[in-house]
Amino acid sequence: MRFNSLSNSNTPPSEPDETLTLDTHNPISVTPDLFSLLSDQILSLILSNLTKSQQISSCLTCSSFPNLLDVDIVQACIISPRNSGICLSNKFVSIPFISNEGYFWNPEFLGAGLIDRGVRILAQGCPNLRRLVLLGASEEGFRNLQILKLVGSVNGLYGSMVSDIGLTILSQVCPRLLKLELVGCEESYDGIKAIGQCCQMMEELTLCDHKLEGGWLAALSYCVNLKTLKFQSCKFIDPSPGLDAHLGSCPTLEELRLERCRLRDKQGLGALFLVCEAVRVLVFEDCWGLDNNSFSAASICRRVASLSLEGCSLLTMDGFEPVVHSWKELKRLKVVSCNNVKDSAMTPELATLFSLLKELKWRPDSKSFLSSGLEGTGVWQKGGRSFKI
């Protein structure tokens, strides 16, 4: 469990080994107690050395728990051996495991019913909770929750289904959400629409390795206050986005980030740019399949002021330059490890554009030709602009 109390402690969050459970028949006391004088780190260390029954009785006498702000219960949903010195990890979770005669132990997970029960207890005991990370739950009850990370499935480790009904329930019981991250979830248009309609304060949506059904992109237009949209490790955007006239748009969107995604889905990527045409910050990081044709669709986002390209090896100068010239408000540019964007192909027009930028980080392949390509633009001369190369 990771948590921060409402105290002024600056101690970093920590992770006890045991799962914390609360008894719903015994309300948590809110009177001052000695536990409240301890830092989060010391309190976590104490609880990690107690048995489960001792943890329960201790929690019922500690007024710090109603003030928890940040809880991660993913580890608590995994039934794993405590005496294993081997840990299997990916970017979402770490699981202790053992091998038996050459076969690896297959991790077990708590059932959805038990997880839901624990979440309800947590909601009753921690009304001030602001951030929650959980796995496989079908309902939550945190009216004040602002940040939620919901893990529907993890490839090779865990598989569940977070349905449109589940997202609809979530949107109704967590109306104050500001940031939502969905990992491996399989919803569709209806689930995303429900989130947009009920969580109208939501400013950031992250989709990681999503499995959303075709046509879901049109639901983003219901997220009326969305400012940041992130895609991480996604194999596609939208396999069947439908007609452009029905997609709608997100006029408040400021930042679109695509990280470690496969962008071979040309139709879905084009539909995404259409929905996000008002975006100001555009980021591509280690995206496979972003070629000249795909990148050209981004020219519809005419308000782009900041572009970052990193690890996009299929893009060439022929595809890069026309799009950059179409963005009249571009002020910041970063191009790193895009091996086919060659300095030798730089035109005088592009060099002039570089001289007008406020920030430039240019390391696409080599910098042997860049100095001569910018000759006469005032860059690096006394009184000229200085950029990161």
N, C-alpha and C positions, 0 to 999 in steps of 0.2 A: 504493500500500500504506500502510495506517495501522498503526502498531505502537507498543507500549510495551514496553520491556525490563524485566527484573527489577532494573535498576539504580535508584538513587534520583533519577534525572533527572526534573525537573518540566516538561520541554519538551513542548509539545503535539505530537500526531501530525502527520505530513506526508505528502505524496503525490508520490513520484517519478513520472516519465513512463514509465519502462520497466518491463516485467514482470520480476520476479525469478524465476529458475528455479534449481533445485539438481540436482546430479548424484548419483543414488542410489548410484553405484559408489564415491563418495568421501565417507565419513562426515565430518560437521562436527567440527572439532576443538573440544574443550572446555577446552584449555589457555589460560592468560591471554595476551592479545594487546593490541596498541596500539589496535585498533578499539574494544575494550571501554571505553577511557577517554573515548571521544567521546560526546557527547549524541545522542539519537535524531534531532534536527533536523539536526545536522551530518552524521551518518552517512547520512541520507536524501539530503541535498544532494550528497554525494560520489557515491553510487550512481546518482543521476539523471543524472550527467554521464559515466558510464562506458558503454562498449558492453556488449552482452549477454555476450560472452565474458569481458570483464573483470569484470562483475558476478559471474559464476559463480565465477571463481577467487578473487575477494575474499571472497565469502560463505563459501567453504570454509575460510578462515583466520580467520573472525570468530566468536568464541564467543558473541556477543550473540544470534545468530539462534535457537539452541535455546531461548532465554529469551523469545522473543516471546510477548506476551500477547494482542494485538489485531491482527487482519489483515482487511483488506477487499480482496478480489480481484475485485470486480465489474468495475472498469475494465479489469483485465487480461484479462477474457473478451471484450472488444470490440475488433475490428480496425478502427481508425480512423486517419485522417490526422493526423500530428503537426504539420503546418505550417498548420493551419486556424485562422483567428482567430475563427471562429463556433462557438458551442457550443449544442447543443440539450439542455435540462435539464428534468427533472421531479423529483418528490420522492424518486425512487429512484436516479437515475443522471444524469450529464452526459456527452454524447457530442459530440466535435468533428466537424463535417461540412462538406462543400463542395458548391457548386452548379455545375452544368455546363449552360450554355445554358438557364437557367431551371428545370432539374430538380435536385431535391435528391438528394444522394448517399444511398443506402440503406445503413445500417450493417450490417456483417457480424459474426457472433459465432463464437467458437471452438466446435468440435463437442464434444458431451458426453464423447467419449472422451479428447480432449486435456485438458479441464477435470478429469476424474476422475484422469488421470495426474498433473496438477499438484497436485491435492489430496492424492494419496497421497504425493508427494514432500514436500509441506509437512508432512504428518502425521509422516513419518519424521524430518524435520529439526527440527521444532518441537514436541517432546513436551509442553511446558508451556503450549501455546496455550490460552487461556480463552475468547476471543470471535472468531467468524469470520463474515464476510459473503460469500456466494458466490452465483453465478448459474448455473443449469442443470446442476449436478452431480447424479449419481445415487447416489453413495456417498461416505462420509467415513470417516476412521479415527482420530478424535481421542478417545481414551479419557477425557482430562481436560477436554474441552471443556465449558464451562458456559453460554455464550451463543452462539446460532446464529441468523443471519438468512438464510433461503433464499428466493431470488427465482425463482419458477417462470415468471412472465410479467409483462411490462410493456405495458399497452395501447398500441398504435401503434408499439412499438419492438421488442419481443421476445416470442416465444411458445415455450414448451416445456411439458413435462408432467412433473410430479413425481407419480409414481404411489403407490398404497398400498404396493407392494413397496419403492419407494424409501424411504418413511417407515419401513417395517419394518426395513430395513437400517440406516437412520439411528438408530433407537431402540436397536438392538443394539450398534452400535459407539460410540455416544455416551451411555452410561447415566447420566452425571453431569450431564446438561443441567439448568440451573436456569431459563433463559429461552429460549423458542423463538418466532421470528417467521416466519410463512409468508406470502409475497407472491404473489398470483395463482396459488395452487396449486389443483389439481383432485382432491384425494383424496376419500375417503368415510369411512364409519364405521370400516372396517377399519384405515385408516392412523392415524386419531386414537386408536383403541383401542390399537394397537401402541405408540404413543408413551406413552400413559398407563400401560400395563402394564410397559414396560421402563425408562422414565425416571421413576421414582417420586419423584425429588427435584425434579421440575419444579414451579416456583412461579408462573411467568408464561407465558401463551400469548397471542400477538398474531396475529390474522388480518386481513390487509390485502387488500382487493379479492378475497376468496376466491371460488372456484368449486366449493365442496364439494357433493357430491351429497346429495340429500334423505335424511334419517335420520341424519345425522352427529352431531347434538346429543346423542343417547343415549350416544355414546362418551365424552363429557366426564366421566361418572361414574367412569371408570377413572383419571382424573387425581386420585389420592387426596390429593395435597398441594398442589393448585392454589389459589393465593391471589389472583391477578390475571388477569382475562380481558378482552382488549381487541379491539374491532372497529373497523377504520379503513377508510373509503372502500368499504364493502361495499354491494352492490346488493340483497342479501337476507340473511336469517339462515339459515333452513332451509326450503326449499320444501315439504318433506314430512316433518315431524318424527315422525309416527306417533302412537300412542296415549299419553296422559299417563302411564299406568301403566307404560310401558316406558322412560320417559325417564331415570329415576334422578335423582340430584342431586349437587351438589358441596358437601358440608358444611363444607369448610375455606375456601371462597371468601370473600374479604373485599372485593374491589373489582371492579366491572363498569363498563367504559367503552365508550361507543359514540360514535365521532367521525366526522363527515361521512358518515353512513350513510343509506341509504334505508330507511325503516321502514314501507313500505306492506304488507310481509309480516306481516299481523296474526297469523296462526296461528304463524308461526315466532317472532315476538317474544314471544307468550304462552308458547310452549314454552321459550324462553330464560329468561324470568323464573321459570318453574317449576323449571328445573334450577338456577338461581342464587338460590333462595329464601332462602338463608342470608346473602346479601351484606350488607355493612355500609355500603359506599360506592358510590353510584350516580351516574354521570356521563353526561349527554347533551350533546354539543357539535355544533352546526350539523347536526342530523339532520333530514332532510326526511321528512315523513309522520307525525311523532309528534303525533297528534291526541288528543282527549279519550278516545276509545275505546281507542286503543293504550296510552295512559299508565295507564288504569285497571287494566290487567292487572298493573302493577307493584305493586299493593297486596298481592299475595301474598307479596312480600318484606318480611315484617313486622319484620325486625331492622334495617332501614335507619336509620343514625345520621347519614348525611351525604348530601345531595342537591345536585347541581349541574345547572342547566338553562341552556343558553346557545344562542341562535339557533334556538329551537324556536317558530316563528311560528304554527303551527296550534293550539297548546295554548291553552285559555282558562281563566279562573278556575273555571268550572263543572267542568272536568276536573281542575284542579290541586288545589283545596282538599280534596275528599273523600279523595284519595289521601294527601295530607300529614297529614290528621287520623288516618288509619288507622295511621300509623307512630308508635307510642307512645315509641320510643327516639330520635326525631329530635332532634339537637343542633346540626347545622350545615346552613345552607341558602344556596344561591346561585342567584339568578334574574336573568339578564342578557339583554337583547335578545330577549325573548319578547313581541312587540308586542301580542298579544291577551290577555295576562294583565294586566288593567287594575286600577290602584289603586282606581278608583271602585267596583269590584265587591267590595272587601274587606269581610268580615263582622267583627263584634266577636269572634267565636270565633277567627278566623284572627289577628286582632291580638293576642289573648291568647296564642296559641301562639307568635307572634313574640317576645313578651316573655320567654318561657321558654327561648329558644334561647341557646346559648353563642356562636354566630357567625351573622351574617346579612349577606348582600350582596344588596341588593334594587334592581335597576335594570331592571325588565321593559320599561317604556315611558316613563314620566315619574314624577316624584316629587312632583307638585303636590298629590296628595290623601293621600299616605302619612302626613304628620304628623297631620292631623285623624283619620285612620283609627285611629291608635294612641293617641289622646287617652284618658287615664285608665288606661293600662297601666303607667305608670312609666318608659317609654322616653324618653330624653333629659332626664329630670328628675334633680335632684341625688340621687345614690345609686342611680339607675336604671342600666339597661344601655345600652351604646353600640354601635351597629352601623354597618357601612359602607353608605352609601346612594349 
